[in-house]
Amino acid sequence: MFLISIKALQRNATILRDVRDAAGCRLILALKGFACWKTFPHIRGMFDGCCASGLWEAMLAREHFGGHIAAYSPAYGEAEVEKLCGFVHHLDFNSPGQWLRFRDLVAQQPRFRSGELQCGLRVNPEHSTGSTPIYDPCVTGSRLGATAAQLEDANLEGISGLHIHTLCEQGADALESTLEALEARFGNILSSPGIRYLNMGGGHWITKPGYDREHLVRLVRETAAKYDVEVWLEPGEAAAIHTGVLRANVMDVFESAGHRIAILDVSATAHMPDVLEMPYRPDVFLVEKNAEPESAAPGPAVTLPGESYQLAAGSGPHVHRLGGPTCLAGDVIGDYAFPRPLTVGDILVFDDMSHYTMVKTTMFNGVRHPSIALQHEDGTVETIREFRYEDFECRLS
Ligand SMILES: Cc1ncc(COP(=O)(O)O)c(C=O)c1O
């Protein structure tokens, strides 16, 4: 079960809203990171709208969030552009070629002529600040955003915004050096009177303890004033970090060549693919029922009454290799040491599982999909979605 805390979501959203207000910028939720729309009524007041990766996310934003909708996709098709022009407010293109292809179509739209729809271009400042290539849009040969060289003879008439997204789980110092690279390569475009907005993308770890929010506020204010642009931030992870968990059941435990294996009813590849892609190692807690919670011990993002939580260690006497129920040999979450041997029926809690999990899940192998539940502010738990065989069947034809 994915269990999401409304209180934790509101805590993050409040921090983001306060940063937005202090910086005088605009704030939109990146649906690619978190799109559990039944939570939207609880947080939408803190955002100006959503950013969408294409038509379907934009439709979800219109139907369930409201407010401003900014769309960006590495490539649009004609039918998609036609539909998006009908209701989004920012339509950002990835290359001068895409803009050239759709410029006339967009120019005919009454919403574009009235200024209700503005178009932007994603640019690549070619300044890498991260260390994980799969999450670095500035790698050499990147397909994300136009480089200064690609824009040399480009006709940008009709473009009124620039969009960058280069950060991933980073601080304001990474944004500062990125803005310097942006200025060095695209300062002339940014300074031109036709440019009215700068979208600084996501990847700002704003709600993480230790993030220097004052630094971000200063950078946003300085940039907005220098180029006379409206600045937009579109966080995904920062909105949903530490707001949810994935609860799993131990289905089998056995020995294999000296390794103690625990097969769970959740899968790395189907339910938390970033564990394999990024890769990263989530924190795992063993649930003890009918136990007094240990107040000093750190717990997962969402806890339930009558349970205590023991954080699994990297090494120790009771190491288990946690694996999923799919056929993928590498469907392994990792080796974790527990305070006691695991047995069938034990419950494990994977921490921090709201962002980039639920949006990426698959039904590979027809594995039973985790249900989705909300923990409301008064502590009550409401299951908002349970998956059935028919949900699996209807995805395939
Ligand atoms: C264009 C764009 N905007 C915003 C985001 C959200 O980033 P994050 O969830 O790291 O804040 C992403 C994430 O990949 C993105 O590609």
The ligand as an SDF file (V2000), in Angstrom:
LIG
                    3D

 16 16  0  0  0  0  0  0  0  0999 V2000
   11.2200   20.0710  -16.9700 C   0  0  0  0  0  0  0  0  0  0  0  0
   11.1160   19.6170  -15.5560 C   0  0  0  0  0  0  0  0  0  0  0  0
   10.5660   20.4320  -14.6480 N   0  0  0  0  0  0  0  0  0  0  0  0
   10.4360   20.0710  -13.3450 C   0  0  0  0  0  0  0  0  0  0  0  0
   10.8740   18.8370  -12.9150 C   0  0  0  0  0  0  0  0  0  0  0  0
   10.7090   18.4680  -11.4640 C   0  0  0  0  0  0  0  0  0  0  0  0
   11.9490   18.2350  -10.8770 O   0  0  0  0  0  0  0  0  0  0  0  0
   12.0490   17.8280   -9.3270 P   0  0  0  0  0  0  0  0  0  0  0  0
   11.0390   16.7740   -9.0890 O   0  0  0  0  0  0  0  0  0  0  0  0
   13.4360   17.3210   -9.1770 O   0  0  0  0  0  0  0  0  0  0  0  0
   11.7890   19.0640   -8.5410 O   0  0  0  0  0  0  0  0  0  0  0  0
   11.4740   17.9450  -13.8310 C   0  0  0  0  0  0  0  0  0  0  0  0
   11.9590   16.6330  -13.4000 C   0  0  0  0  0  0  0  0  0  0  0  0
   12.5260   15.8630  -14.1230 O   0  0  0  0  0  0  0  0  0  0  0  0
   11.5770   18.3440  -15.1900 C   0  0  0  0  0  0  0  0  0  0  0  0
   12.0960   17.5220  -16.1050 O   0  0  0  0  0  0  0  0  0  0  0  0
  1  2  1  0
  2  3  1  0
  2 15  2  0
  3  4  2  0
  4  5  1  0
  5  6  1  0
  5 12  2  0
  6  7  1  0
  7  8  1  0
  8  9  2  0
  8 10  1  0
  8 11  1  0
 12 13  1  0
 12 15  1  0
 13 14  2  0
 15 16  1  0
M  END
$$$$
